[in-house]
C-alpha cells in the first residue's frame, strides 16, 4: 500500500451528487429517506465548484455514501479536471447501470485513478445486498479496467451472511485475476438481528 491510503491532511472525500440506482438496505439513502417516503436530497456539484474545490486538495476520493460517483452527469469531465491537475484520485463504485463503453471511457480518461468496485460476494450473489446491481457485469468491468488503469483495481467485499462462506473463494479469484482484494466488516449493524448480518467476524 502507498501513502494514499493513510488519508493525509490534504485529502478529501466527496459525494458528487445525490444519484444512485441501487437500493442497498443499509445505505443512508434508504434508511433516512426512501424507506420514509422521502426523496433523497442534494444536487450535482457543478464543474465550476468542483474546479475551485480541487485547487485545495492533492488527493480526492469519490465515495458513495449517498450516491454513486459515476452517475454525476459530468463525471468524465470531473475525472479530466483531476487528470489536468495531477490529483491522486480514487473512484468507489458499485453501480452497473452505465453502458460498458462508459466505463472504458472513464478508465481511459484518467488512467492514474484508483478504482474500487463494490461487489459483495461472488459476482452472482452481490445483488442480494446491492439491490438492482448486475454483479457479473460489474465484475467484468473490473476485469476490463486492468487494460487501461495504471494501478490494480480493487475488489471491495463487504461481509454478509449470504457471502461469508465464500470469502476464501473470492480471495483466490482475486489472486487469479490479479486484482487487489479489500474485505470489510460493516459498521452499520443496529440492535437486533438482520437476515443479512454475518456470523463470521474477520
C-alpha positions in Angstrom: 0.0 0.0 0.0 1.2 3.5 -0.7 0.6 6.8 1.2 -2.7 7.4 -0.5 -4.4 5.0 2.0 -3.1 6.9 5.0 -5.6 9.7 4.4 -3.2 12.7 4.5 -4.4 16.1 5.6 -4.7 17.4 2.1 -7.1 14.7 1.0 -10.9 15.0 0.5 -13.8 12.5 0.4 -16.7 13.8 -1.6 -20.1 12.8 -2.8 -20.5 14.3 -6.2 -24.3 14.1 -6.3 -27.5 12.5 -4.9 -27.8 10.0 -7.7 -27.7 6.2 -7.3 -29.8 3.5 -9.0 -29.0 0.9 -6.3 -31.2 0.2 -3.3 -28.8 -1.2 -0.7 -30.8 -1.7 2.5 -28.2 -0.4 5.0 -27.4 2.7 3.0 -28.5 6.1 4.4 -30.4 6.7 1.2 -32.9 4.0 2.1 -32.8 4.2 5.9 -33.2 8.0 6.2 -35.2 8.8 3.1 -36.7 6.3 0.7 -38.0 4.0 3.4 -39.7 7.0 4.9 -41.3 8.0 1.6 -38.9 10.9 1.1 -36.8 12.0 -1.8 -33.0 11.8 -1.4 -31.9 15.5 -1.1 -29.0 17.0 -2.8 -27.8 18.1 -6.2 -24.9 17.6 -8.7 -21.8 19.6 -7.9 -21.1 22.0 -10.7 -17.9 21.7 -12.7 -17.1 25.3 -11.7 -17.5 24.4 -8.0 -15.5 21.2 -8.3 -12.8 23.0 -10.2 -12.5 25.5 -7.3 -12.6 22.8 -4.7 -10.0 20.7 -6.4 -7.4 23.5 -6.2 -7.1 22.9 -2.5 -6.5 19.1 -2.4 -3.8 16.8 -3.7 -5.9 13.7 -3.2 -9.6 13.2 -3.7 -11.8 10.1 -3.2 -15.2 9.9 -4.8 -17.2 8.0 -2.3 -20.6 6.5 -2.4 -22.2 7.4 0.9 -25.4 8.8 -0.6 -24.6 8.5 -4.3 -22.5 6.6 -6.9 -19.9 9.0 -8.4 -20.2 7.6 -11.9 -23.8 8.9 -12.1 -22.8 12.5 -11.9 -23.8 13.8 -15.4 -20.3 15.3 -15.9 -18.3 12.6 -14.3 -15.8 12.2 -17.2 -15.2 16.0 -17.1 -14.5 15.8 -13.4 -12.0 13.0 -14.0 -10.4 15.1 -16.6 -10.0 18.0 -14.2 -8.3 15.6 -11.8 -6.0 14.5 -14.6 -5.1 18.0 -15.6 -4.2 18.9 -12.0 -2.5 15.6 -11.4 -4.7 14.9 -8.4 -4.4 11.4 -6.9 -7.9 10.1 -7.4 -10.0 7.2 -6.0 -13.3 6.2 -7.5 -15.6 4.0 -5.4 -18.4 2.5 -7.5 -21.0 -0.3 -7.1 -23.3 0.7 -10.0 -23.5 -1.5 -13.1 -26.0 0.8 -14.8 -23.7 2.6 -17.2 -23.0 1.1 -20.6 -19.7 -0.8 -21.0 -18.5 2.0 -23.3 -18.8 4.5 -20.5 -16.6 2.5 -18.1 -14.0 2.2 -20.9 -14.1 5.9 -21.5 -13.7 6.6 -17.8 -10.7 4.3 -17.4 -9.1 6.0 -20.4 -9.8 9.5 -19.3 -7.6 9.2 -16.2 -5.5 6.0 -16.1 -3.9 7.0 -12.8 -7.2 6.9 -10.9 -7.6 4.1 -8.4 -10.9 2.3 -8.8 -12.7 0.3 -6.1 -15.5 -1.9 -7.2 -18.2 -2.8 -4.6 -19.1 -6.5 -5.3 -20.2 -8.0 -2.1 -19.8 -11.7 -2.6 -19.2 -13.7 -5.7 -20.5 -11.8 -8.7 -23.8 -13.7 -9.0 -24.5 -13.1 -5.3 -23.8 -9.4 -4.9 -27.3 -8.2 -5.8 -28.6 -9.8 -2.7 -27.4 -6.6 -0.9 -26.7 -4.3 -3.8 -30.3 -4.4 -5.0 -30.5 -3.7 -8.7 -26.8 -4.4 -9.3 -25.6 -6.7 -12.0 -22.7 -8.1 -10.2 -21.4 -10.1 -13.1 -21.4 -7.1 -15.4 -19.5 -5.0 -12.8 -17.0 -7.8 -12.2 -16.4 -7.9 -16.0 -15.9 -4.1 -15.9 -13.3 -4.6 -13.1 -11.5 -7.1 -15.3 -11.7 -4.7 -18.3 -10.2 -1.9 -16.2 -6.9 -3.7 -16.0 -6.3 -2.9 -19.7 -6.4 0.9 -19.0 -5.5 1.7 -15.4 -2.0 2.2 -14.1 -3.0 0.7 -10.7 -4.6 -2.6 -9.9 -8.4 -2.3 -9.5 -9.7 -3.2 -6.0 -12.5 -5.7 -5.3 -14.3 -4.5 -2.2 -16.2 -7.3 -0.5 -18.5 -6.4 2.5 -19.2 -9.4 4.6 -22.8 -10.5 4.8 -24.5 -13.8 5.9 -25.1 -14.8 2.3 -21.4 -14.5 1.3 -19.3 -15.2 4.4 -18.8 -18.8 3.4 -17.4 -17.6 0.0 -14.7 -15.3 1.3 -11.8 -17.7 0.6 -13.2 -18.4 -2.9 -13.3 -14.7 -3.6 -9.7 -14.1 -2.3 -8.5 -16.9 -4.6 -10.4 -15.5 -7.6 -8.8 -12.0 -6.9 -5.4 -13.6 -6.9 -6.1 -15.5 -10.1 -7.3 -12.4 -12.0 -4.6 -10.1 -10.4 -6.8 -7.6 -8.6 -6.4 -6.4 -5.1 -9.0 -7.6 -2.5 -10.4 -5.4 0.3 -12.5 -7.3 2.9 -14.8 -5.1 5.0 -16.9 -5.6 8.2 -19.9 -3.3 8.1 -20.3 -0.9 11.0 -24.0 -0.3 10.2 -25.5 -3.2 12.1 -28.0 -1.8 14.6 -29.5 -3.6 17.6 -31.4 -6.8 17.0 -31.0 -9.3 14.3 -30.9 -9.0 10.5 -31.1 -11.7 7.8 -28.0 -10.1 6.3 -25.9 -10.0 9.5 -22.9 -12.4 9.2 -21.8 -14.7 12.0 -18.1 -14.5 10.9 -16.0 -11.6 12.1 -12.6 -11.1 10.4 
